[in-house]
Amino acid sequence: MKKKIRLSKSVVGLLEKKALGKVIDDSYLGMGKYVEEFEHELETYIGGGKVICVNSGTAALHLALMGIGLVSGDEVLVQSLTFVACFQAISAVGAVPVACEVIPETCTIDLKDAEKRITRKTKAIMPVHYAGRTGNLEEVYKFARKHGLRVIEDAAHAFGTLYKGKKVGSFGDVVCFSFDGIKNITSGEGGAVLTKDAKVAEFVMDARLLGVHKDTEKRYQGKRSWELNVFHQGYRYHMSNLFAAIGLSQLKRFEKELKPSRQKLAKKYHSELSLINDIELFPNDYDKVVPHIFPIKVTNGKRDGLRQYLMDNNIECGVHYYPNHLLKYYRKQKVRLPVTEKIYNELLSLPLHPDITDKDQKYIIEKIKGFLLNFKLTILS
């Protein structure tokens, strides 16, 4: 195949172009009525609380952690196998990310390991919905109640996923989404905090606008605060009308186009790769899960060889993720997480986005099967 099959990509088109043109014609590109509309449509789609849109998923995590009142020295339990944004958001508020193991079958936080790491400084837990899966959220919330912790869900991978018949975000404490260019829906860049906690919602609304008190309502009207007041630290984290216009268009496409496409691709991978030696797959629950990525585990030391072979054949692949406890900035805890470290050396993410054709996916699967079969034949010979 001459063309490169991308690991992930933004899937945008005429609808998004028209929406952007409308914002440009309005000549108000910053935060305004389109952001308000996007928030309202997200609240309607997800249910469960107030949605506050910001300019990235990382900003959503940062402000959510600030909103629950974390201070310097507080500790947050979080799996090490996650994007560095989780750890950066925690350390940005002066808190300490406490690296925890994952459950091998789901790559979600291992609560038995997390419980061993609780101290009097532990104030919150951040479950990461890895590859769109939540793990056992019921147990996470039971764990949090037992230990008096707040829960900040990193749902960056899980927009549209169902947990026991309910959409992720429609229940729980504080839930954060990402809408960057390659997520289940995109707003170009962007994110959102969703919560029923009125104090947290009010804090985040002000904090995204440099802490200016009650500036949100003026911004929705295309105005700004001149005689203003500030009661706490804030950041320039608000979403723009341009971002919101893309997000609104994506939300219109999600149920009929973007969501089923991701689920169909994941089901095909699972059915074709499930019986192959040296490959371990995550649970096949793609009627409920909307996968952002499709990671597999390649065992017996064959991950790096397969990775290079796929890239040599114009198939991009990735590794989600390098464990955060091994990063220099967070290595001071000197923690060993053998389960996480083993899994990291086996993980390989295959291309997954709605622009992948049946022909593309067939080619990917053929190349995977061909490499592992040839590897076996080489050993036997």
WODA-V129603 format. One record per backbone hydrogen bond with DSSP energy under -1.0 kcal/mol. NH is the residue of the N-H (numbers start at 0). CO is the residue of the C=O. Records with the same first field share a line. If there is no record, write none. Layout:
NH = CO + CO
//
This chain:
4 = 313
16 = 12
17 = 13
18 = 14
19 = 15
20 = 16
21 = 17
22 = 18
23 = 19
24 = 20
25 = 21
27 = 22
35 = 31
36 = 32
37 = 33
38 = 34
39 = 35
40 = 36
41 = 37
42 = 38
43 = 39
44 = 40
45 = 41
46 = 42
49 = 194
51 = 192
53 = 190
54 = 236
59 = 55
60 = 56
61 = 57
62 = 58
63 = 59
64 = 60
65 = 61
66 = 62
67 = 63
68 = 65
69 = 64
72 = 93
73 = 70
74 = 120
75 = 95
76 = 123
77 = 97
79 = 99
81 = 79
85 = 82
87 = 83
88 = 84
89 = 85
90 = 86
91 = 87
93 = 90
94 = 89
95 = 73
97 = 75
99 = 77
102 = 107
105 = 102
106 = 102
109 = 100
113 = 109
114 = 110
116 = 113
117 = 114
121 = 118
122 = 74
123 = 74
124 = 149
125 = 76
128 = 153
129 = 127
131 = 128
132 = 129
136 = 134
139 = 135
140 = 136
141 = 137
142 = 138
143 = 139
144 = 140
145 = 141
146 = 142
148 = 143
149 = 122
151 = 124
152 = 173
153 = 126
154 = 152 + 175
157 = 154
160 = 157
161 = 287
162 = 165
165 = 162
167 = 160
169 = 166
173 = 150
174 = 193
175 = 152
176 = 191
178 = 189
182 = 179
186 = 178
188 = 186
190 = 53
191 = 176
192 = 51
193 = 174
194 = 49
200 = 196
201 = 197
202 = 198
203 = 199
204 = 200
205 = 201
206 = 202
207 = 203
208 = 205
209 = 234
210 = 205
211 = 208
212 = 228
214 = 211
218 = 214
219 = 215
221 = 218
222 = 217
227 = 225
234 = 206
236 = 207 + 234
237 = 207
240 = 28 + 29
241 = 28
243 = 239
244 = 240
245 = 241
246 = 242
247 = 243
248 = 244
249 = 245
250 = 246
251 = 247
252 = 248
253 = 249
256 = 252
257 = 252
258 = 253
260 = 256
261 = 257
262 = 258
263 = 259
264 = 260
265 = 261
266 = 262
267 = 263
268 = 264
269 = 265
270 = 266
271 = 267
272 = 268
273 = 269
275 = 272
278 = 275
279 = 296
284 = 282
287 = 284
288 = 284
295 = 347
296 = 279
297 = 345
298 = 277
301 = 298
305 = 301
306 = 302
307 = 303
308 = 304
309 = 305
310 = 306
311 = 307
313 = 310
314 = 309
315 = 4
317 = 348
323 = 79
325 = 322
326 = 323
333 = 330
340 = 336
341 = 337
342 = 338
343 = 339
344 = 340
345 = 342
346 = 342
347 = 295
348 = 317
349 = 293
351 = 6
355 = 352
360 = 356
361 = 357
362 = 358
363 = 359
364 = 360
365 = 361
366 = 362
367 = 363
368 = 364
369 = 365
370 = 366
371 = 367
372 = 368
373 = 369
374 = 370
375 = 371
376 = 372
377 = 373
378 = 374
379 = 375
380 = 376
//
